[in-house]
């Protein structure tokens, strides 16, 4: 498949908000694609590279290259070139990356260049999410959408299912079953504004602690134990504690869903960054385990003793979990009968927050395990942190945001100025993008073609999930999952939040 075909569909998908139209566009694309094209096409549509991050910065992409007159690049050729680019390292690697990127861009038409630029910078955000791709794939092959969705859930990969479907037809779906040792995509939760709202929606439910840890899926088949992340990466060798825990459990064949978290000597959670750093550590695992031990906490059972549990209600799955896993390794929870017990649920949330955890997940007792989906039967509730920060600069956008100032550089007040805490391009409507571009251009003091530096006068309210240490920013910290709430033109820079106040509000990061 030519890259130009993919770039054109990406642009069309970005231009429509109708899910039915997005599905039809993707179905037509999949009909034209070969089985070997789809594992590349699907992540490209979602703005992902199969190779992961390639370390290509603005300096490499900044040079303008004359576009090709006619499209000749295929998606597989682009994938091969990016794979080669990702292998470049050592002395002279920067120059070699620049050369390879230049050759790639010179082979691309103007439309293809725009698409590649957005793909390499992570700014392909046209709404072609995996859920819509599943529907498009079903329409393209004549397979029932529910069957495709379940196969993706069990395979843990839309690309794998797509390749099989396009090669062998709907009958290929029968080959995808829940198998110990093969990870499945985890069930995710929607957000509720309050515990009362969540309980009101779900009725009889379990209210469980929401830990700020790393999601894990634990598989055991006899003596063989494997541990996977929510993105299905195998991290078994990094977490010997989980292998040891699995071997202590009563069963010999199971799949469990849970989290790992690092706790201090008082049983309170250490910062998320410490947990993430430990889970990500591949060097001297024994020393890392000694320095930052992690504890497994399980909250669901997907398979026990060879019996698949996905379609059972949560109540029955938890019975199986409790038979297998001792209470100290299960998430703390309370059961409520419905809205009349909302006060008990609120009390449980308050106690959870006092214990240092980030919130609760409210789960319907009759719900099956909808792997790979953000189901409405799981609702997470956690306090929302907000800050009033000043905009220090903004970056020119790409893709659908071309010509708009998008990625904001955010600053908090210090004794003698402002310290940058991070960036965000999230939470912005099209109207907001247009307005902030005009406003920031009025405040601009420098524009290097990529970043527009502005006078620190415009205040923006930012929601964020937490704080973590970072050597990239002058205050030594950065915001986690920052997103724009609204602009505060009623406030002055002197009224923005201070770095000192921010650090004081997050002692778990600064202690």
C-alpha positions in Angstrom: 0.0 0.0 0.0 1.2 3.5 -0.9 1.9 5.8 2.0 -0.1 8.5 0.1 -3.2 6.4 0.5 -2.8 6.1 4.2 -2.0 9.8 4.6 -5.1 10.7 2.6 -7.3 8.5 4.8 -5.7 9.9 7.9 -6.6 13.4 6.8 -10.2 12.5 6.0 -10.6 10.7 9.4 -9.3 13.9 11.1 -11.8 16.0 9.2 -14.9 14.1 10.3 -16.4 13.7 13.8 -19.0 11.0 12.7 -18.0 7.6 14.0 -19.9 5.9 11.1 -17.9 7.8 8.5 -14.6 7.0 10.3 -15.5 3.4 10.3 -16.4 3.4 6.6 -13.1 5.1 5.7 -11.1 2.6 7.7 -13.1 -0.3 6.2 -12.3 0.8 2.7 -8.6 1.3 3.6 -8.4 -2.2 5.1 -10.0 -3.8 2.0 -7.2 -2.2 -0.1 -4.4 -3.2 2.3 -2.5 -6.5 2.3 -2.2 -8.7 5.3 1.4 -7.6 5.8 0.5 -3.9 5.5 -2.1 -3.8 8.3 0.4 -4.3 11.2 2.0 -1.1 10.1 -1.2 0.8 8.9 -3.0 0.4 12.3 -0.4 1.9 14.6 0.3 4.6 12.0 -3.4 5.6 12.0 -3.3 5.9 15.8 -0.1 8.0 15.7 2.2 5.2 17.0 5.4 3.8 15.5 5.9 0.0 15.7 9.5 0.7 16.6 8.6 2.9 19.5 10.4 6.2 20.1 13.2 6.8 17.7 14.9 9.7 19.4 14.3 12.1 16.5 14.3 15.7 17.7 13.5 19.0 16.2 17.1 19.5 15.0 16.8 16.4 12.8 13.4 17.3 11.5 13.8 21.1 11.2 15.5 21.2 7.8 13.1 21.7 4.9 13.4 19.1 2.1 11.8 19.5 -1.4 8.9 17.0 -1.7 8.7 14.4 -4.4 6.4 15.1 -7.3 4.7 11.7 -7.3 4.0 9.2 -4.6 6.2 6.1 -4.6 6.7 5.2 -0.9 4.9 2.2 0.4 4.1 1.7 4.1 6.4 -1.3 4.3 9.3 0.7 2.8 8.7 3.5 5.3 8.6 0.9 8.1 11.9 -0.7 6.9 13.6 2.8 6.7 12.4 3.7 10.2 13.6 0.4 11.6 17.1 1.1 10.1 17.0 4.6 11.5 16.2 3.2 15.0 19.4 1.1 14.9 21.7 4.0 14.3 23.9 4.7 17.3 27.4 5.7 18.4 29.7 8.4 17.0 28.2 10.4 14.2 24.7 9.0 14.9 23.1 12.4 14.9 24.4 13.2 11.4 23.4 9.8 10.1 19.9 10.1 11.5 19.6 13.5 9.8 20.8 11.9 6.5 18.3 9.1 6.7 15.4 11.4 7.6 16.4 13.7 4.8 16.4 10.8 2.3 13.0 9.6 3.6 11.4 13.1 3.3 12.9 13.6 -0.1 11.1 10.5 -1.3 7.7 11.8 0.1 5.2 14.0 -1.5 4.1 17.2 0.4 1.1 15.4 1.9 3.2 12.4 2.9 5.8 14.8 4.5 3.1 16.3 6.7 1.9 12.9 7.7 5.5 11.6 8.5 6.3 14.8 10.4 3.3 14.3 12.6 4.0 10.6 13.0 7.6 11.2 14.1 6.8 14.0 16.4 3.8 12.2 18.0 1.2 14.7 16.7 -0.9 12.4 14.6 -4.1 12.7 16.7 -7.0 12.3 14.3 -9.2 10.1 16.4 -8.5 6.8 14.5 -8.5 4.9 17.8 -8.3 1.1 18.0 -12.1 0.8 18.8 -13.0 2.4 15.5 -10.4 0.4 13.7 -12.0 -2.8 15.1 -15.3 -1.8 13.6 -13.7 -0.9 10.3 -11.9 -4.2 10.2 -15.2 -6.1 10.9 -16.9 -4.2 8.1 -14.1 -4.8 5.7 -14.0 -8.6 6.3 -17.7 -9.4 7.1 -16.8 -10.6 10.6 -19.1 -9.7 13.5 -17.7 -6.7 15.3 -18.2 -8.4 18.7 -16.2 -11.4 17.6 -13.4 -9.2 16.3 -13.4 -7.2 19.5 -13.1 -10.4 21.6 -10.3 -11.8 19.4 -8.4 -8.6 19.9 -9.0 -8.8 23.6 -7.6 -12.4 23.8 -4.8 -11.8 21.3 -3.7 -8.6 23.0 -3.0 -7.1 19.6 -5.3 -5.6 17.0 -2.5 -6.0 14.4 -2.3 -9.7 15.0 -6.0 -10.2 14.5 -6.1 -7.9 11.5 -3.4 -9.9 9.8 -5.1 -13.2 10.4 -8.5 -11.8 9.3 -7.3 -10.4 6.0 -5.2 -13.5 5.3 -7.8 -16.2 6.2 -11.2 -14.6 6.7 -13.6 -14.6 9.6 -12.9 -18.2 10.5 -9.5 -17.1 11.7 -11.1 -15.6 14.8 -11.7 -19.1 16.2 -8.0 -19.5 16.8 -7.9 -16.7 19.4 -8.6 -18.1 22.9 -7.6 -17.1 26.5 -4.3 -18.9 27.1 -2.1 -18.9 30.2 1.2 -17.4 29.1 -0.3 -15.2 26.4 -1.3 -11.8 27.9 -4.6 -10.1 27.1 -5.4 -6.4 27.1 -6.6 -5.2 30.6 -10.0 -3.9 31.4 -9.9 -0.1 32.0 -12.1 2.3 33.9 -14.0 5.4 33.0 -14.0 8.4 35.3 -16.7 9.6 37.7 -16.7 13.0 39.4 -17.5 11.6 42.8 -18.1 8.3 44.6 -21.8 9.2 45.0 -22.1 9.6 41.3 -20.4 6.3 40.6 -22.5 4.4 43.1 -25.6 6.1 41.7 -24.8 4.8 38.2 -23.8 1.2 39.2 -26.0 0.3 42.2 -24.6 -2.6 44.1 -20.9 -2.4 43.7 -17.5 -2.9 45.2 -15.4 0.1 46.1 -11.7 -0.7 45.9 -8.5 1.2 46.6 -6.9 2.7 43.5 -3.2 2.3 43.9 -0.7 4.5 42.1 1.4 1.6 41.0 2.1 -0.3 37.8 -0.6 -2.6 36.3 0.5 -6.2 36.0 -0.9 -9.4 34.7 0.4 -12.5 36.4 0.4 -15.9 34.5 1.4 -19.2 36.1 1.4 -22.6 34.4 3.1 -25.0 36.8 6.7 -23.9 37.3 6.5 -21.3 34.5 5.6 -17.8 35.7 5.3 -14.7 33.4 4.5 -11.1 34.3 3.2 -8.6 31.8 2.5 -4.8 31.8 -0.8 -3.2 30.6 1.0 -2.7 27.3 1.7 -6.5 27.3 5.5 -6.2 27.7 7.1 -9.1 29.4 8.8 -7.9 32.6 9.1 -11.2 34.4 12.9 -11.0 34.9 12.6 -7.5 36.5 10.2 -8.5 39.3 11.5 -11.7 41.1 9.1 -10.8 43.9 6.1 -11.6 41.7 7.5 -15.0 40.6 8.0 -15.8 44.3 4.5 -14.6 45.1 3.0 -16.7 42.3 4.7 -19.9 43.5 3.3 -19.3 47.0 -0.3 -19.3 45.8 -2.6 -22.3 46.1 -3.2 -22.9 42.4 -0.8 -24.0 39.7 -2.5 -22.6 36.6 -4.1 -19.1 36.6 -4.1 -15.5 35.2 -4.5 -12.7 37.7 -4.9 -8.9 37.2 -3.4 -6.5 39.7 -0.7 -3.9 40.4 2.8 -3.7 41.9 3.6 -0.9 44.2 6.6 0.2 46.2 5.8 0.9 49.9 7.9 2.5 52.6 8.6 1.1 56.1 5.3 2.3 57.4 3.3 0.6 54.6 2.6 3.9 52.8 3.1 4.2 49.0 6.4 5.6 47.8 6.3 8.0 44.9 5.0 6.6 41.6 8.4 7.5 40.1 10.1 5.1 42.4 7.8 2.3 41.6 8.1 3.0 37.8 11.8 3.3 38.1 12.1 0.0 39.8 9.8 -1.8 37.3 11.8 -0.2 34.5 15.2 -1.2 35.8 16.9 -4.0 33.8 20.4 -3.7 35.4 21.3 -5.4 38.6 17.7 -6.5 39.4 18.8 -8.1 42.7 20.2 -4.8 44.0 17.1 -2.9 42.8 14.8 -5.3 44.5 16.8 -4.9 47.7 16.7 -1.1 47.5 13.1 -0.6 46.2 11.1 -3.8 46.9 7.7 -3.9 45.3 4.5 -5.7 46.6 1.9 -7.3 44.4 -1.8 -6.4 45.0 -4.4 -8.4 43.0 -8.0 -7.4 42.3 -9.3 -9.8 39.6 -9.0 -13.4 38.3 -9.3 -14.1 34.6 -8.5 -17.8 34.6 -8.1 -20.3 37.4 -7.4 -24.0 37.1 -7.9 -23.9 33.3 -11.3 -22.4 33.7 -11.9 -19.1 31.8 -13.7 -16.5 34.0 -14.0 -13.5 31.7 -17.8 -13.8 31.2 -18.6 -14.4 34.8 -19.9 -11.5 37.0 -17.3 -9.7 39.1 -18.8 -11.3 42.3 -18.0 -14.8 41.1 -14.6 -13.8 39.8 -13.7 -12.4 43.2 -14.7 -15.6 44.9 -12.2 -17.4 42.8 -9.6 -14.7 43.5 -10.2 -15.0 47.2 -9.8 -18.8 47.1 -6.4 -18.4 45.4 -4.9 -15.3 46.8 -4.5 -14.5 50.6 -6.0 -11.3 51.9 -2.7 -9.4 52.3 -2.2 -9.7 48.6 -5.7 -8.6 47.6 -6.8 -5.0 47.1 -8.7 -3.5 50.1 -12.4 -3.1 49.3 -15.8 -2.5 50.7 -19.2 -3.6 49.3 -22.1 -1.2 49.1 -25.7 -2.1 48.2 -26.4 1.1 46.2 -27.0 4.9 46.5 -28.3 4.5 50.1 -24.8 3.4 51.1 -23.0 6.3 49.4 -21.8 7.7 52.7 -20.0 4.4 53.4 -18.3 4.6 50.1 -17.3 8.2 50.7 -15.8 7.2 54.0 -13.8 4.5 52.3 -12.5 7.0 49.8 -11.4 9.3 52.6 -9.7 6.5 54.4 -7.9 5.5 51.2 -6.6 9.0 50.6 -5.4 9.2 54.2 -3.5 5.9 53.6 -1.6 7.7 50.8 -3.4 6.1 47.8 -4.8 8.1 44.9 -8.5 7.2 44.9 -10.9 4.4 44.4 -12.3 2.3 41.6 -16.0 1.5 41.9 -17.0 -1.8 40.2 -20.4 -3.2 39.4 -20.9 -6.6 41.0 -22.6 -8.1 38.0 -20.1 -7.0 35.3 -18.0 -9.4 33.2 -14.4 -8.6 32.5 -14.3 -6.5 29.3 -10.7 -6.9 28.5 -9.1 -4.2 26.3 -12.1 -1.9 26.8 -12.8 1.1 29.0 -16.0 -0.3 30.4 -18.7 1.8 32.0 -19.0 -0.8 34.8 -15.7 0.3 36.3 -15.5 3.9 37.4 -12.4 5.5 38.9 -12.7 8.4 41.4 -9.8 10.5 42.5 -9.2 14.1 43.6 -8.4 16.5 40.7 -5.4 18.7 41.3 -5.4 22.1 39.6 -2.9 24.9 39.3 -2.9 28.4 37.9 0.2 28.6 35.8 1.7 31.1 33.4 2.4 30.3 29.7 6.1 30.8 29.0 6.1 29.6 25.4 4.2 27.4 22.9 5.2 25.2 20.0 3.7 25.3 16.5 1.5 22.2 15.9 1.6 19.6 13.2 -1.0 17.5 11.5 -4.5 18.9 12.2 -2.9 21.5 14.3 -0.6 22.9 11.6 -0.6 26.7 11.8 -1.8 26.7 15.5 0.2 27.2 18.6 -0.3 23.9 20.5 2.1 22.6 23.0 2.2 25.0 26.0 5.3 25.5 28.2 4.0 25.9 31.7 5.6 27.9 34.5 5.0 28.4 38.3 6.1 31.4 40.3 9.5 31.6 42.1 11.1 34.3 44.1 12.5 36.1 41.1 10.5 34.8 38.1 9.0 31.6 36.8 10.2 28.0 36.6 9.0 25.7 33.9 7.2 22.6 35.1 6.4 20.8 31.9 4.4 21.0 28.7 0.9 20.0 27.6 -1.2 20.0 24.4 -4.1 18.2 26.0 -7.6 19.5 26.8 -7.8 22.0 24.0 -10.8 22.5 21.8 -10.4 23.8 18.2 -11.9 27.1 19.4 -9.3 27.3 22.2 -6.5 26.5 19.8 -7.5 29.4 17.5 -7.9 31.8 20.4 -4.7 30.9 22.1 -2.7 31.2 18.9 -3.9 34.7 18.3 -3.4 35.7 22.0 0.1 34.2 22.2 1.2 35.8 19.0 0.3 39.2 20.6 2.6 38.3 23.5 5.4 36.8 21.4 9.0 38.0 21.9 10.8 35.3 19.8 9.8 32.7 17.1 12.4 30.3 15.9 10.0 28.4 13.7 9.3 25.8 16.3 8.9 27.5 19.6 7.3 30.9 20.2 8.6 32.5 23.4 6.0 34.9 25.0 5.9 37.4 27.7 4.8 35.6 30.9 1.4 37.3 31.2 -1.3 34.7 30.1 -2.6 32.5 33.0 -4.0 29.0 32.3 -5.7 26.7 34.8 -4.1 23.2 34.5 -5.4 19.9 35.9 -2.8 17.3 36.6 -2.7 13.8 38.2 0.4 14.2 40.3 4.1 15.3 40.5 7.3 13.5 39.7 10.9 14.3 40.0 12.7 15.4 36.8 16.1 16.7 36.0 14.9 18.3 32.8 13.2 21.2 34.6 14.7 23.9 37.0 12.5 23.0 40.0 13.5 19.4 39.8 9.9 18.3 39.3 7.3 18.0 36.5 3.6 17.6 36.3 2.0 14.2 35.4 -0.7 14.1 32.8 -1.2 17.9 32.7 -4.2 19.2 30.7 -5.8 22.6 30.1 -9.0 23.4 32.0 -9.5 27.0 31.0 -7.7 30.3 30.6 -7.9 32.8 33.5 -7.6 36.2 32.0 -9.1 37.5 35.3 -5.8 36.7 37.0 -2.4 38.3 36.9 1.0 36.6 36.9 1.4 37.6 40.6 -1.6 35.3 41.4 -0.1 32.1 39.9 0.8 29.2 42.1 4.3 29.0 43.4 6.9 26.3 43.1 7.2 26.2 46.9 3.4 25.7 47.4 3.4 22.9 44.8 6.3 21.1 46.5 4.6 21.4 49.9 1.4 19.8 48.5 3.3 16.7 47.3 5.6 15.6 50.2 5.6 12.1 48.7 7.8 13.4 45.9 10.0 15.8 47.8 10.7 13.7 51.0 
